[in-house]
Amino acid sequence: MNPGQLEEWVEGCRHNDRKSQELLYKHFYPVVYRICARYCQDDMETMSVLNDGFLKVFTKIQKYNSSLGAIEAWIKTVITHTAIDYVRSRNRRAFQVVHLEKMGDIPDDPAPIPDINPDILLEGIRYLPQTTKTVLNMHLFEAYSHRQIATMLGITESTSRWHLTEARKKLKQHFSEGNFQRESTGKKNMIS
């Protein structure tokens, strides 16, 4: 696809052209589906969040400014915020403070998890408790700092760090039980 085609679709979306919206949706669907799936429990929930996110994309596309960045980055940001908002609103009780006495020692650099197929990683992430999964996604995939995560979720920075450590520990345990396939490509370790 050439860049002009994408710009044409964006312009069409600004004029509520359904065909342009459909083409933009289909083009970015695989990328944003993975983002939503990391935050959701199942495919039905994933599709609901994805569609809510695209509704926001189409209603706010007037605010997109191509001189500030690529449309893909803007769409990913809108979808990510939609997923985080969904998780937060669905279960406010999930974001509770973990008291320091219960946390024990938090290692500065937890042991890495072996390289794994991204699809297998996604399935492992889906089994994590909601808050732990959300913190892992925000830190690992969206590159938010613990301070930003704490602010967005209404938890403390130490609680954010604990959830990240807990996610790594649970994923490592899950995968060490044979619930993964090693990557033979030697890609960078995703969880270390």
Backbone bond lengths (Angstrom), bond angles and torsions (degrees), N, CA, C in turn:
res aa  C-N    CA-C-N  psi(-1)  N-CA   C-N-CA  omega(-1)  CA-C   N-CA-C  phi
1 M - - - 1.450 - - 1.522 109.05 -
2 N 1.310 115.21 140.76 1.460 118.60 178.63 1.531 109.74 -94.05
3 P 1.334 116.84 152.61 1.470 121.01 -177.69 1.527 113.17 -58.37
4 G 1.322 117.34 -30.68 1.452 120.19 179.43 1.520 112.47 -63.76
5 Q 1.322 116.45 -34.10 1.466 121.48 178.69 1.531 110.35 -63.42
6 L 1.326 116.28 -44.65 1.461 121.29 179.49 1.532 110.33 -63.24
7 E 1.320 116.58 -43.29 1.471 120.59 177.94 1.526 111.00 -62.51
8 E 1.317 116.31 -36.00 1.470 121.06 178.20 1.536 110.51 -65.19
9 W 1.342 116.17 -41.45 1.464 120.05 178.42 1.525 110.77 -65.04
10 V 1.336 116.75 -42.95 1.468 120.48 179.28 1.524 109.55 -60.68
11 E 1.308 115.83 -45.18 1.467 119.62 179.00 1.529 110.76 -62.16
12 G 1.330 116.54 -40.65 1.462 120.28 176.42 1.519 111.80 -62.57
13 C 1.323 117.01 -39.72 1.474 121.37 178.17 1.524 110.59 -64.04
14 R 1.316 116.83 -35.21 1.466 120.11 177.66 1.531 111.51 -63.27
15 H 1.341 116.12 -24.11 1.467 121.09 178.96 1.534 111.21 -103.94
16 N 1.340 116.00 18.85 1.466 122.70 178.65 1.528 113.80 57.05
17 D 1.312 116.44 33.61 1.463 121.45 177.32 1.530 108.32 -76.81
18 R 1.323 116.72 115.16 1.467 122.02 -175.38 1.533 112.48 -61.74
19 K 1.306 117.63 -37.61 1.462 120.43 -179.98 1.533 110.61 -65.16
20 S 1.322 117.15 -41.96 1.475 120.80 177.09 1.521 110.33 -63.64
21 Q 1.337 117.11 -40.50 1.461 120.93 178.11 1.528 110.75 -62.51
22 E 1.320 115.82 -43.05 1.461 120.48 179.31 1.537 110.83 -62.86
23 L 1.316 117.09 -44.26 1.462 120.82 -179.56 1.524 112.05 -65.51
24 L 1.331 116.86 -41.57 1.465 120.79 177.55 1.532 110.27 -64.25
25 Y 1.319 116.19 -43.64 1.471 122.37 178.54 1.526 110.07 -58.50
26 K 1.325 116.73 -51.26 1.463 120.61 -178.06 1.525 112.45 -64.74
27 H 1.328 116.30 -34.81 1.461 120.08 -179.58 1.537 111.67 -67.11
28 F 1.326 116.63 -43.18 1.469 120.12 -175.67 1.527 113.91 -95.37
29 Y 1.316 117.10 -4.35 1.460 121.30 -177.59 1.537 113.23 -51.41
30 P 1.352 120.22 -52.00 1.472 118.88 -176.95 1.531 113.21 -59.35
31 V 1.302 116.79 -38.55 1.471 121.12 -177.86 1.529 110.64 -68.87
32 V 1.313 116.58 -48.91 1.467 119.00 -174.96 1.523 111.91 -78.90
33 Y 1.323 117.75 -23.37 1.466 119.66 175.15 1.525 109.69 -60.65
34 R 1.329 116.36 -44.18 1.472 120.37 179.52 1.525 111.27 -62.09
35 I 1.326 116.91 -39.12 1.468 120.07 178.24 1.520 109.25 -61.01
36 C 1.313 116.69 -50.60 1.470 120.84 -178.55 1.521 112.00 -63.24
37 A 1.321 116.47 -40.86 1.467 120.78 -178.11 1.526 111.81 -61.89
38 R 1.321 117.42 -30.92 1.470 120.26 179.13 1.518 111.70 -66.86
39 Y 1.326 118.02 -25.32 1.450 121.97 -177.74 1.527 113.29 -98.54
40 C 1.312 118.32 -14.29 1.461 121.99 -170.77 1.525 111.95 -108.72
41 Q 1.333 114.79 161.01 1.462 121.04 -176.86 1.528 113.37 -84.08
42 D 1.340 117.62 -31.38 1.459 120.12 -176.81 1.529 110.06 -149.84
43 D 1.324 115.32 177.30 1.463 120.35 -176.15 1.525 112.98 -66.49
44 M 1.327 117.62 -37.01 1.460 120.19 -179.79 1.537 110.63 -64.13
45 E 1.314 116.53 -43.83 1.456 121.52 177.78 1.530 109.92 -64.86
46 T 1.316 116.39 -40.14 1.465 121.67 178.69 1.529 110.73 -59.59
47 M 1.318 116.49 -46.76 1.467 120.38 -179.58 1.527 111.21 -65.21
48 S 1.311 117.35 -36.59 1.462 120.66 178.67 1.528 110.68 -63.25
49 V 1.325 116.57 -46.13 1.465 120.98 179.29 1.527 110.36 -66.71
50 L 1.323 116.69 -41.92 1.463 120.71 179.58 1.531 110.49 -60.49
51 N 1.313 116.82 -45.82 1.463 119.88 -179.42 1.527 112.00 -67.73
52 D 1.329 117.24 -38.54 1.476 119.99 174.16 1.526 110.10 -60.66
53 G 1.331 115.47 -41.49 1.461 120.16 179.44 1.516 112.09 -63.29
54 F 1.319 117.34 -44.43 1.461 119.53 178.32 1.521 111.89 -67.33
55 L 1.319 117.35 -32.95 1.464 119.34 175.00 1.529 109.58 -59.81
56 K 1.341 115.97 -42.36 1.470 119.64 176.57 1.528 111.24 -65.21
57 V 1.327 116.55 -40.46 1.468 120.12 178.28 1.523 109.51 -57.62
58 F 1.328 116.63 -48.68 1.464 120.00 -176.25 1.528 112.82 -70.16
59 T 1.331 117.22 -32.24 1.468 118.40 179.99 1.525 112.30 -81.47
60 K 1.329 117.05 -20.65 1.468 120.35 -178.07 1.525 113.35 -110.79
61 I 1.308 116.74 8.37 1.474 119.68 -175.38 1.528 111.86 -62.03
62 Q 1.317 117.92 -21.69 1.468 121.08 176.41 1.534 110.89 -61.75
63 K 1.337 116.25 -27.71 1.468 120.88 -178.42 1.520 113.14 -80.59
64 Y 1.341 116.85 -14.92 1.463 120.10 -179.31 1.522 109.98 -68.75
65 N 1.344 115.08 131.52 1.462 121.88 179.67 1.525 107.73 -122.64
66 S 1.316 116.83 111.07 1.467 120.84 -175.59 1.527 113.39 -63.12
67 S 1.319 117.67 -22.26 1.462 119.27 179.59 1.538 111.83 -73.21
68 L 1.335 116.94 -15.32 1.467 120.41 -179.57 1.526 113.28 -95.39
69 G 1.332 116.95 -8.50 1.461 119.28 178.79 1.512 112.22 157.81
70 A 1.318 114.72 172.69 1.459 121.78 -177.26 1.524 111.13 -72.37
71 I 1.306 115.41 150.14 1.464 121.22 178.70 1.528 110.99 -61.41
72 E 1.330 117.00 -35.45 1.468 119.74 179.81 1.531 110.79 -60.75
73 A 1.311 117.56 -44.76 1.465 120.59 179.21 1.528 110.71 -63.20
74 W 1.330 116.50 -40.70 1.465 120.50 179.93 1.530 110.65 -64.82
75 I 1.328 117.01 -44.31 1.464 120.96 179.19 1.529 110.36 -64.17
76 K 1.330 117.85 -43.75 1.467 120.95 178.37 1.529 111.14 -59.20
77 T 1.325 116.60 -40.13 1.464 120.84 179.45 1.526 110.54 -64.79
78 V 1.312 117.25 -46.45 1.469 120.92 179.21 1.528 110.46 -60.90
79 I 1.326 116.83 -45.19 1.468 121.43 -179.08 1.526 110.53 -65.49
80 T 1.315 117.58 -43.33 1.466 121.18 179.59 1.524 110.50 -61.11
81 H 1.314 117.39 -46.29 1.467 120.45 179.27 1.525 111.12 -64.15
82 T 1.317 117.17 -35.89 1.467 120.61 176.33 1.524 110.26 -63.27
83 A 1.332 117.09 -44.08 1.465 120.95 179.52 1.522 111.46 -64.29
84 I 1.317 117.19 -43.10 1.466 120.69 178.98 1.520 110.30 -64.80
85 D 1.318 117.37 -43.23 1.466 120.80 177.75 1.523 111.19 -61.66
86 Y 1.319 116.95 -39.71 1.457 121.31 179.36 1.527 110.43 -62.79
87 V 1.312 116.53 -48.93 1.462 120.69 -179.38 1.523 110.44 -60.84
88 R 1.320 115.59 -43.55 1.468 120.29 -179.56 1.525 111.47 -63.21
89 S 1.317 117.33 -43.01 1.459 120.38 -176.99 1.527 112.11 -76.09
90 R 1.297 117.43 -30.58 1.462 121.34 -178.03 1.517 112.65 -67.19
91 N 1.297 115.88 -37.29 1.454 117.81 -174.77 1.523 110.04 -147.11
92 R 1.294 116.66 77.49 1.466 120.89 -179.24 1.521 111.90 -58.03
93 R 1.326 117.20 -31.47 1.461 119.92 -178.65 1.525 112.19 -68.64
94 A 1.314 117.87 -18.38 1.465 120.68 -178.26 1.518 111.51 -64.86
95 F 1.331 117.16 -27.01 1.455 120.85 -176.15 1.516 110.19 -98.08
96 Q 1.303 115.16 70.16 1.442 120.66 178.94 1.521 109.09 -106.54
97 V 1.302 114.99 155.41 1.454 121.05 -178.59 1.523 109.83 -72.99
98 V 1.318 116.06 136.34 1.449 122.02 172.73 1.514 106.34 -97.76
99 H 1.313 116.77 120.00 1.457 120.54 -176.32 1.526 111.09 -71.84
100 L 1.320 115.23 144.30 1.457 120.92 -175.34 1.523 112.83 -56.11
101 E 1.328 117.82 -33.59 1.462 119.97 -178.81 1.530 110.92 -62.79
102 K 1.324 116.99 -31.47 1.455 121.14 -177.94 1.526 112.04 -83.70
103 M 1.306 117.11 -15.48 1.451 120.67 -172.52 1.519 113.72 -81.15
104 G 1.297 118.70 -33.07 1.451 119.93 -174.81 1.514 109.43 70.86
105 D 1.326 116.66 -157.90 1.463 121.09 179.40 1.526 110.10 -82.71
106 I 1.311 114.88 134.27 1.455 120.61 175.40 1.517 106.65 -104.73
107 P 1.336 117.35 114.88 1.456 118.47 -179.51 1.523 111.01 -67.29
108 D 1.346 115.15 146.45 1.458 119.62 178.40 1.517 111.40 -67.54
109 D 1.314 116.99 -36.70 1.459 121.42 -178.83 1.518 108.34 -134.66
110 P 1.336 117.52 89.22 1.455 119.94 -177.97 1.522 111.97 -61.30
111 A 1.313 115.77 157.26 1.458 120.60 179.93 1.520 109.86 -61.77
112 P 1.333 116.23 137.38 1.464 119.43 -178.60 1.518 112.28 -72.50
113 I 1.319 115.17 159.59 1.454 122.55 174.26 1.524 106.49 -99.33
114 P 1.324 118.33 144.45 1.462 120.23 -178.75 1.530 111.67 -58.16
115 D 1.338 115.39 156.09 1.467 120.22 174.88 1.520 108.22 -60.68
116 I 1.345 115.37 135.51 1.454 119.01 -178.78 1.514 110.25 -139.23
117 N 1.298 114.96 162.60 1.448 122.84 175.45 1.533 108.46 -62.75
118 P 1.339 119.18 132.81 1.471 120.96 -178.03 1.524 114.17 -57.07
119 D 1.334 117.45 -33.45 1.465 119.73 178.48 1.521 111.03 -67.83
120 I 1.325 116.25 -37.90 1.462 120.59 177.87 1.527 109.40 -68.80
121 L 1.334 116.99 -39.94 1.463 120.90 176.80 1.523 110.56 -59.10
122 L 1.325 116.64 -44.45 1.458 121.01 179.39 1.522 110.81 -58.95
123 E 1.319 117.32 -43.06 1.467 120.03 178.71 1.528 110.72 -64.17
124 G 1.329 117.15 -39.64 1.468 119.90 177.36 1.518 111.88 -63.86
125 I 1.317 116.76 -40.81 1.463 121.52 179.55 1.522 110.84 -62.42
126 R 1.308 117.20 -37.25 1.470 120.75 -179.16 1.522 113.15 -62.31
127 Y 1.330 117.56 -22.54 1.460 120.84 -179.66 1.531 113.02 -86.67
128 L 1.315 117.60 -6.97 1.467 120.28 179.70 1.518 110.80 -73.62
129 P 1.340 117.49 152.91 1.466 119.79 172.60 1.528 109.78 -59.42
130 Q 1.323 117.20 150.34 1.458 121.99 -169.66 1.529 113.84 -55.34
131 T 1.307 118.53 -49.36 1.463 119.98 -177.73 1.525 111.04 -65.06
132 T 1.316 116.20 -42.13 1.458 121.45 179.66 1.525 109.87 -62.04
133 K 1.314 116.75 -44.04 1.465 122.13 178.51 1.524 110.62 -62.56
134 T 1.319 116.89 -43.51 1.463 120.78 -177.89 1.522 110.84 -64.65
135 V 1.316 117.45 -44.58 1.467 120.70 178.74 1.527 110.35 -63.27
136 L 1.324 117.78 -43.85 1.469 120.89 177.95 1.525 110.48 -58.69
137 N 1.319 117.37 -48.42 1.463 121.07 -179.80 1.522 111.76 -59.97
138 M 1.316 116.34 -46.91 1.461 120.36 -177.53 1.521 111.47 -64.28
139 H 1.328 116.91 -39.78 1.462 120.19 -177.04 1.534 111.35 -79.21
140 L 1.321 116.30 -49.76 1.460 120.55 -172.83 1.519 113.15 -76.92
141 F 1.318 117.36 -46.57 1.458 120.28 -172.62 1.527 113.45 -95.77
142 E 1.320 117.23 -31.24 1.462 120.20 -177.04 1.527 111.87 -101.87
143 A 1.331 117.22 -6.47 1.467 124.39 175.73 1.533 113.98 61.88
144 Y 1.331 116.53 33.25 1.464 120.02 173.79 1.528 108.98 -79.11
145 S 1.319 116.36 146.02 1.465 120.87 175.37 1.527 108.47 -78.75
146 H 1.323 116.30 165.75 1.467 119.49 177.83 1.532 110.57 -62.96
147 R 1.304 116.95 -33.24 1.478 120.17 177.63 1.534 109.95 -64.39
148 Q 1.330 117.21 -45.04 1.466 120.49 179.29 1.528 111.27 -64.92
149 I 1.328 116.67 -42.24 1.466 120.86 178.70 1.522 109.97 -61.39
150 A 1.327 116.07 -45.73 1.464 120.36 -179.78 1.522 111.05 -58.75
151 T 1.316 116.75 -44.16 1.458 120.81 179.73 1.527 111.28 -64.17
152 M 1.313 117.03 -46.26 1.461 121.23 -176.62 1.529 112.77 -67.61
153 L 1.328 117.00 -35.29 1.468 120.50 -176.24 1.521 113.62 -98.94
154 G 1.320 117.16 -7.18 1.460 119.77 179.77 1.520 113.05 72.14
155 I 1.340 116.03 36.22 1.457 121.68 177.23 1.522 107.80 -124.25
156 T 1.327 117.18 174.48 1.459 120.16 178.18 1.528 110.03 -86.12
157 E 1.327 115.95 161.95 1.464 119.99 177.71 1.525 110.90 -62.41
158 S 1.332 117.39 -39.57 1.464 119.48 179.98 1.526 110.94 -65.63
159 T 1.323 117.64 -34.01 1.460 120.45 176.29 1.522 110.11 -67.13
160 S 1.311 117.16 -39.06 1.455 121.13 176.60 1.529 110.30 -60.98
161 R 1.330 116.43 -46.55 1.467 120.43 179.05 1.533 110.77 -61.31
162 W 1.340 116.65 -41.01 1.464 120.60 179.49 1.528 110.27 -61.57
163 H 1.326 117.04 -44.82 1.468 119.78 -179.60 1.523 111.56 -63.70
164 L 1.323 118.07 -37.29 1.461 120.78 177.77 1.530 110.25 -64.95
165 T 1.311 116.57 -44.60 1.460 120.93 177.92 1.526 110.57 -63.00
166 E 1.315 116.03 -42.16 1.469 121.29 178.56 1.532 111.05 -62.85
167 A 1.325 116.95 -40.13 1.467 121.00 178.44 1.525 110.08 -62.42
168 R 1.306 116.28 -47.09 1.467 120.01 179.97 1.525 110.54 -61.18
169 K 1.329 115.83 -43.00 1.458 120.38 -179.28 1.532 110.62 -63.31
170 K 1.323 117.03 -46.58 1.470 120.91 -178.12 1.528 111.14 -67.80
171 L 1.325 117.67 -39.37 1.465 119.95 177.99 1.527 110.95 -66.64
172 K 1.316 116.41 -42.19 1.462 119.32 179.07 1.523 109.97 -61.48
173 Q 1.330 116.70 -42.45 1.458 120.91 178.35 1.539 110.17 -63.92
174 H 1.313 116.32 -45.74 1.471 121.78 -179.92 1.524 111.19 -58.65
175 F 1.324 115.99 -45.18 1.457 120.09 -177.14 1.520 112.28 -77.06
176 S 1.311 118.28 -29.63 1.468 120.27 178.97 1.526 111.03 -70.51
177 E 1.333 116.53 -17.13 1.463 121.15 177.14 1.527 111.16 -83.89
178 G 1.335 116.67 8.72 1.455 120.73 175.92 1.517 114.18 90.26
179 N 1.321 117.96 16.94 1.461 122.04 -177.99 1.523 111.97 -93.59
180 F 1.319 118.51 36.34 1.458 121.70 179.88 1.510 110.18 -155.48
181 Q 1.330 114.67 168.52 1.454 121.67 174.36 1.518 107.17 -121.32
182 R 1.310 117.24 131.38 1.469 120.39 178.38 1.516 110.13 -69.97
183 E 1.305 115.07 144.77 1.461 120.45 174.92 1.511 107.50 -83.89
184 S 1.286 116.40 135.16 1.454 119.34 178.94 1.530 112.11 -94.08
185 T 1.324 116.13 -1.74 1.447 119.94 -175.67 1.525 113.48 -85.51
186 G 1.329 117.97 -10.70 1.447 120.61 -179.60 1.513 112.91 72.64
187 K 1.331 117.44 29.80 1.464 120.30 179.01 1.510 109.94 -66.28
188 K 1.309 115.27 158.70 1.465 122.02 179.60 1.524 109.91 -59.94
189 N 1.325 116.42 139.34 1.449 122.62 179.01 1.523 109.74 -60.93
190 M 1.322 118.15 124.65 1.461 122.28 -173.26 1.523 113.37 -80.81
191 I 1.309 119.21 -20.31 1.454 121.07 -172.93 1.523 112.42 -108.61
192 S 1.298 118.46 -9.88 1.474 118.94 -177.92 1.501 111.87 -79.90
